[in-house]
């Protein structure tokens, strides 16, 4: 059995004042038509889908594959398997890899950091193969690692056969999976993610510009990656942050460089214009208290262990209603981090969020007297 408590946000006062004046938010219009085979737009904090078109259709990813290569390399660095200053011996295979290049030379030694810059900024296929061979021995074994990491991230519609995105039968992914991957890079590797905003990189006296033209067009855009092959069309995974809201867009299968940039820009503008993301509760902040029977302390503080955000259509935040489902009887011991109650947030008839509230402190079993007293009280209850 549960007891339900209503939790009011401080901003609800504003809503009631607006309601008294007859104010109401406008309905969210349909997203723009951008001429892509597939796209997905999400909020990075919450993962909420803001707009989509065929987001689960399997398509060739072209150089967007390098986002998966990047994730594997970043993971290897984080786990201490390799270091940025390590030097990689460049094989003939890496040197001969066709397509976009950073122009490394066979037999030379290049640092992992330079290879990452060559892959992220210059989209170098040669750099991608060199990194893959250094980490896994061969590119095909590295592709197995890519698929293992993809599965761990929940990218269940992806299958990678190489580290570059060069055409290969069966090498495919989806807008949803690529967006999941981009979000993971942003959240797990914030320092390395910033490299995706670098506009040009010089190696071997050759300077090449980042192919993501939105870096010049929109100062809020700070990543991630372009891709193009004849089969895949022109593709772009982009992310932008305005104020404290970050949005990720994935656009696949457009007809030109301009179409992918214009389409991505239109989606980003749509997301920022018609949606907002708010911080509901900070990590460790007391949201409520729960009566704990037979405990050393009568009450336990409840909250969330990580910052809790919510994304709603712009202007609707002040209409949110939240409730707590708390068990009618909670008995000690209660451990810090233990899920005790459930927070539910609704907008009208739609439930937008459900999250556990956890004990913020340990509350051990009480003394013999406390246990006996509460046992009697519970009997009468």
C-alpha positions as CSV (number, residue, x, y, z in Angstrom):
1,X,0.0,0.0,0.0
2,X,1.2,3.5,-0.8
3,X,0.4,6.9,0.3
4,X,0.4,9.7,-2.3
5,X,1.6,13.2,-1.5
6,X,1.5,16.1,-3.9
7,X,4.7,18.1,-4.3
8,X,4.2,21.7,-5.5
9,X,6.9,23.5,-7.4
10,X,7.5,27.1,-6.2
11,X,6.9,28.3,-9.7
12,X,3.3,27.0,-9.6
13,X,2.4,30.4,-8.0
14,X,3.3,31.9,-11.3
15,X,1.0,29.5,-13.2
16,X,-2.0,30.2,-11.0
17,X,-1.5,34.0,-11.6
18,X,-1.2,33.4,-15.3
19,X,-4.3,31.2,-15.3
20,X,-6.3,33.9,-13.5
21,X,-5.4,36.2,-16.4
22,X,-6.5,33.6,-19.0
23,X,-2.9,33.0,-20.3
24,X,-2.2,29.7,-21.8
25,X,0.8,28.3,-23.8
26,X,0.5,27.8,-27.5
27,X,0.5,24.3,-28.9
28,X,3.8,23.1,-30.3
29,X,3.9,23.3,-34.1
30,X,5.1,20.5,-36.3
31,X,8.8,20.2,-36.8
32,X,10.4,21.6,-40.0
33,X,10.5,19.6,-43.3
34,X,14.2,19.2,-44.1
35,X,14.5,16.8,-47.0
36,X,16.3,14.0,-45.0
37,X,15.8,10.3,-45.1
38,X,15.9,10.2,-41.4
39,X,16.5,12.5,-38.4
40,X,16.2,12.7,-34.6
41,X,16.3,15.6,-32.3
42,X,16.6,15.2,-28.5
43,X,17.5,17.1,-25.4
44,X,20.9,15.9,-24.1
45,X,20.1,16.2,-20.4
46,X,16.9,14.2,-20.4
47,X,17.1,12.3,-23.6
48,X,13.6,13.4,-24.5
49,X,12.7,13.1,-28.2
50,X,11.7,16.5,-29.6
51,X,11.2,15.7,-33.2
52,X,11.9,12.7,-35.5
53,X,11.5,11.2,-39.0
54,X,12.2,7.5,-39.4
55,X,14.7,7.5,-36.6
56,X,15.0,3.7,-36.5
57,X,15.6,3.1,-40.2
58,X,18.9,1.4,-40.8
59,X,21.1,3.5,-43.1
60,X,24.8,3.7,-44.1
61,X,26.5,6.2,-41.7
62,X,29.5,7.2,-43.8
63,X,32.0,9.1,-41.6
64,X,29.6,9.3,-38.8
65,X,31.1,5.9,-38.0
66,X,34.1,7.8,-36.7
67,X,32.0,8.8,-33.7
68,X,32.0,5.1,-32.6
69,X,35.7,4.9,-33.3
70,X,36.2,8.0,-31.2
71,X,34.1,6.5,-28.4
72,X,36.2,3.4,-28.3
73,X,39.5,5.4,-28.3
74,X,38.3,7.7,-25.6
75,X,37.2,4.6,-23.5
76,X,40.7,3.1,-23.9
77,X,42.3,6.3,-22.7
78,X,39.9,6.5,-19.7
79,X,40.7,2.9,-18.8
80,X,44.4,3.6,-18.9
81,X,45.1,1.3,-21.8
82,X,46.7,4.0,-23.9
83,X,47.8,7.6,-23.4
84,X,47.5,10.7,-25.6
85,X,51.2,11.0,-25.9
86,X,51.7,7.4,-27.0
87,X,53.1,7.2,-30.5
88,X,51.6,4.9,-33.2
89,X,53.5,3.3,-35.9
90,X,51.7,4.0,-39.2
91,X,51.1,0.9,-41.3
92,X,51.0,0.7,-45.1
93,X,47.3,-0.2,-44.8
94,X,46.5,3.0,-42.8
95,X,48.6,5.1,-45.2
96,X,46.9,3.7,-48.3
97,X,43.3,4.1,-46.9
98,X,41.3,6.0,-49.5
99,X,38.9,8.9,-48.9
100,X,39.5,11.9,-46.6
101,X,43.0,11.9,-45.0
102,X,45.2,13.7,-42.5
103,X,48.2,12.7,-44.7
104,X,50.2,10.6,-42.3
105,X,53.2,8.8,-43.8
106,X,53.9,5.1,-43.8
107,X,56.6,4.1,-41.3
108,X,56.2,7.3,-39.4
109,X,55.2,7.6,-35.7
110,X,52.3,9.8,-34.8
111,X,50.9,10.6,-31.3
112,X,47.4,9.4,-30.4
113,X,46.4,12.9,-29.8
114,X,47.4,14.0,-33.3
115,X,45.6,11.0,-34.8
116,X,42.5,11.9,-32.8
117,X,42.7,15.5,-34.1
118,X,43.1,14.2,-37.6
119,X,40.1,12.0,-37.3
120,X,37.8,14.4,-35.4
121,X,38.6,17.6,-37.2
122,X,39.9,16.4,-40.6
123,X,37.8,13.2,-40.8
124,X,41.0,11.3,-41.7
125,X,40.3,7.7,-42.7
126,X,44.0,7.0,-42.4
127,X,44.0,8.3,-38.8
128,X,41.0,6.1,-38.0
129,X,42.7,2.9,-39.3
130,X,45.9,3.7,-37.5
131,X,44.1,4.1,-34.2
132,X,42.1,1.0,-34.8
133,X,45.2,-1.1,-35.5
134,X,47.1,0.4,-32.5
135,X,44.2,-0.5,-30.1
136,X,43.1,-3.9,-31.5
137,X,45.9,-5.1,-33.8
138,X,43.7,-5.1,-36.9
139,X,40.8,-3.0,-38.1
140,X,38.4,-6.0,-38.2
141,X,39.1,-6.8,-34.5
142,X,38.6,-3.2,-33.7
143,X,35.2,-3.4,-35.4
144,X,34.3,-6.1,-33.0
145,X,35.1,-3.8,-30.1
146,X,32.9,-1.1,-31.8
147,X,30.0,-3.5,-31.8
148,X,30.5,-4.5,-28.2
149,X,30.5,-0.9,-27.0
150,X,27.5,-0.2,-29.3
151,X,25.6,-3.0,-27.6
152,X,26.5,-1.8,-24.2
153,X,25.2,1.7,-25.0
154,X,21.9,0.3,-26.2
155,X,22.6,0.8,-29.9
156,X,20.7,-2.3,-30.9
157,X,20.2,-1.4,-34.6
158,X,23.9,-0.8,-35.4
159,X,26.5,-3.0,-37.0
160,X,30.0,-1.8,-37.7
161,X,32.5,-3.5,-40.1
162,X,35.2,-0.8,-40.2
163,X,36.5,2.2,-38.3
164,X,36.1,4.7,-41.1
165,X,32.6,4.4,-42.6
166,X,33.8,3.5,-46.0
167,X,31.1,1.6,-47.8
168,X,30.7,-2.1,-46.7
169,X,27.7,-4.4,-47.1
170,X,26.0,-4.7,-43.8
171,X,27.7,-1.6,-42.2
172,X,24.7,0.4,-40.9
173,X,23.2,2.3,-38.0
174,X,20.2,4.5,-37.3
175,X,19.6,8.1,-36.3
176,X,18.5,7.0,-32.9
177,X,21.6,4.9,-32.3
178,X,23.9,7.8,-33.5
179,X,22.1,10.2,-31.2
180,X,22.6,7.8,-28.3
181,X,26.3,7.6,-29.1
182,X,26.7,11.4,-29.4
183,X,25.0,11.9,-26.0
184,X,27.3,9.3,-24.5
185,X,30.4,11.1,-25.8
186,X,29.1,14.4,-24.4
187,X,28.2,13.0,-21.0
188,X,31.1,10.6,-20.5
189,X,34.0,12.6,-22.0
190,X,33.2,16.3,-21.6
191,X,36.9,17.4,-21.9
192,X,37.6,15.4,-25.0
193,X,34.2,16.3,-26.5
194,X,35.4,19.9,-26.7
195,X,37.8,18.8,-29.5
196,X,34.8,18.5,-31.8
197,X,34.5,22.3,-31.8
198,X,38.0,22.9,-33.2
199,X,37.6,24.5,-36.6
200,X,40.9,23.5,-38.2
201,X,43.9,21.3,-37.6
202,X,47.4,21.4,-39.2
203,X,49.5,18.2,-39.7
204,X,52.4,17.7,-41.9
205,X,52.2,21.4,-42.9
206,X,48.7,20.7,-44.3
207,X,45.8,22.7,-42.7
208,X,42.3,21.3,-43.1
209,X,39.1,22.8,-41.9
210,X,36.4,21.0,-39.9
211,X,33.6,20.0,-42.4
212,X,30.9,21.0,-39.9
213,X,30.0,24.4,-41.3
214,X,27.6,25.1,-38.4
215,X,30.7,25.8,-36.2
216,X,31.0,29.0,-38.2
217,X,27.4,29.7,-38.7
218,X,26.0,29.3,-35.1
219,X,28.2,30.0,-32.1
220,X,26.1,27.7,-29.9
221,X,27.1,24.7,-32.0
222,X,30.2,22.9,-30.6
223,X,30.2,19.5,-32.4
224,X,30.0,16.7,-33.6
225,X,30.6,15.1,-37.0
226,X,29.8,15.2,-40.7
227,X,29.6,12.2,-43.1
228,X,29.2,11.7,-46.8
229,X,29.3,8.8,-49.3
230,X,27.2,8.3,-52.4
231,X,25.1,5.6,-50.7
232,X,24.7,7.5,-47.4
233,X,24.1,11.0,-48.8
234,X,25.2,14.0,-46.7
235,X,24.8,13.5,-43.0
236,X,25.5,15.4,-39.8
237,X,25.3,14.8,-36.1
238,X,25.3,18.3,-34.4
239,X,25.0,19.5,-30.8
240,X,24.4,23.0,-29.5
241,X,24.0,24.6,-26.1
242,X,22.1,27.8,-25.4
243,X,21.9,29.0,-21.8
244,X,21.9,25.7,-19.9
245,X,20.0,23.6,-22.5
246,X,21.8,21.3,-24.8
247,X,20.2,19.7,-27.9
248,X,21.5,17.0,-30.2
249,X,20.3,16.5,-33.8
250,X,21.1,13.7,-36.2
251,X,20.3,14.2,-39.8
252,X,20.9,11.4,-42.4
253,X,20.6,11.1,-46.1
254,X,20.3,14.7,-47.4
255,X,21.2,15.7,-50.9
256,X,24.0,18.2,-50.3
257,X,26.3,19.8,-47.8
258,X,24.0,22.8,-47.6
259,X,21.0,20.7,-47.1
260,X,22.5,18.9,-44.2
261,X,23.6,22.1,-42.6
262,X,20.4,24.0,-43.2
263,X,18.3,21.0,-42.0
264,X,20.4,20.6,-38.8
265,X,20.2,24.3,-38.1
266,X,16.4,24.3,-38.6
267,X,16.0,21.4,-36.2
268,X,18.2,23.0,-33.5
269,X,16.4,26.3,-33.8
270,X,13.0,24.4,-33.5
271,X,14.1,22.6,-30.4
272,X,15.4,25.7,-28.6
273,X,12.4,27.8,-29.7
274,X,9.6,25.4,-28.6
275,X,11.1,23.4,-25.7
276,X,12.9,24.1,-22.5
277,X,14.8,22.0,-20.0
278,X,14.7,22.8,-16.3
279,X,16.5,21.4,-13.3
280,X,13.9,19.9,-11.0
281,X,16.1,18.9,-8.1
282,X,19.9,19.0,-7.5
283,X,21.8,15.9,-6.5
284,X,21.6,15.5,-2.7
285,X,18.9,18.1,-2.3
286,X,16.2,17.1,0.2
287,X,12.9,16.6,-1.7
288,X,10.8,15.0,1.0
289,X,11.1,13.1,4.3
290,X,9.7,9.7,5.1
291,X,8.6,8.3,8.4
292,X,10.8,5.3,9.2
293,X,9.6,2.9,11.9
294,X,11.8,1.1,14.4
295,X,14.7,3.3,13.4
296,X,17.4,5.3,15.2
297,X,16.1,8.5,13.5
298,X,12.3,9.0,13.1
299,X,12.6,10.4,9.6
300,X,14.8,9.8,6.6
301,X,15.6,12.6,4.1
302,X,14.7,11.7,0.5
303,X,16.2,13.0,-2.7
304,X,18.0,12.2,-6.0
305,X,21.6,11.1,-6.3
306,X,22.1,12.9,-9.7
307,X,20.7,16.2,-10.9
308,X,17.2,15.6,-12.2
309,X,16.1,17.5,-15.3
310,X,12.8,17.6,-17.2
311,X,12.1,18.8,-20.7
312,X,8.7,20.3,-21.6
313,X,7.2,22.5,-24.3
314,X,8.2,26.1,-23.7
315,X,5.7,27.8,-21.4
316,X,4.3,24.6,-19.9
317,X,6.7,24.2,-16.9
318,X,4.4,26.1,-14.6
319,X,1.6,23.6,-15.2
320,X,3.5,20.6,-14.0
321,X,2.1,18.6,-11.2
322,X,4.1,16.1,-9.2
323,X,3.2,13.4,-6.7
324,X,5.2,11.1,-4.4
325,X,4.2,7.4,-4.0
326,X,5.6,6.5,-0.5
327,X,5.0,3.1,1.1
328,X,2.5,3.5,4.0
329,X,5.0,1.7,6.3
330,X,8.8,1.8,6.0
331,X,10.8,-0.1,8.6
332,X,14.5,0.3,9.5
333,X,17.1,-0.2,8.5
334,X,17.3,2.2,5.5
335,X,20.6,2.5,3.7
336,X,21.8,5.6,2.0
337,X,21.0,5.4,-1.7
338,X,18.1,3.0,-1.1
339,X,15.1,3.7,-3.2
340,X,12.2,4.6,-0.9
341,X,9.6,6.5,-2.9
342,X,8.6,7.2,-6.5
343,X,8.4,10.7,-7.9
344,X,5.9,11.2,-10.8
345,X,5.6,14.4,-12.8
346,X,2.6,15.0,-15.1
347,X,1.5,17.6,-17.5
348,X,-2.3,17.2,-17.8
349,X,-3.0,13.6,-18.6
350,X,0.6,12.9,-19.8
351,X,3.2,11.4,-17.4
352,X,6.5,13.0,-18.3
353,X,8.8,11.6,-15.7
354,X,9.0,8.8,-13.1
355,X,12.1,8.6,-10.9
356,X,12.9,6.9,-7.6
357,X,13.6,9.1,-4.5
358,X,16.4,7.6,-2.4
359,X,17.5,7.9,1.2
360,X,20.2,10.5,1.5
361,X,21.5,9.1,4.7
362,X,21.8,5.8,6.6
363,X,19.0,5.2,9.1
364,X,19.9,2.1,11.1
365,X,17.7,0.0,13.3
366,X,16.8,1.8,16.5
367,X,17.3,0.8,20.2
368,X,15.3,-1.9,21.9
369,X,13.1,0.8,23.3
370,X,12.5,2.5,19.9
371,X,11.7,-0.8,18.3
372,X,9.2,-1.8,21.0
373,X,7.6,1.6,21.0
374,X,7.1,1.6,17.3
375,X,5.8,-1.9,17.3
376,X,3.0,-0.9,19.6
377,X,2.3,2.2,17.6
378,X,2.1,0.2,14.4
379,X,-0.2,-2.3,16.0
380,X,-2.7,0.5,16.8
381,X,-2.2,1.9,13.3
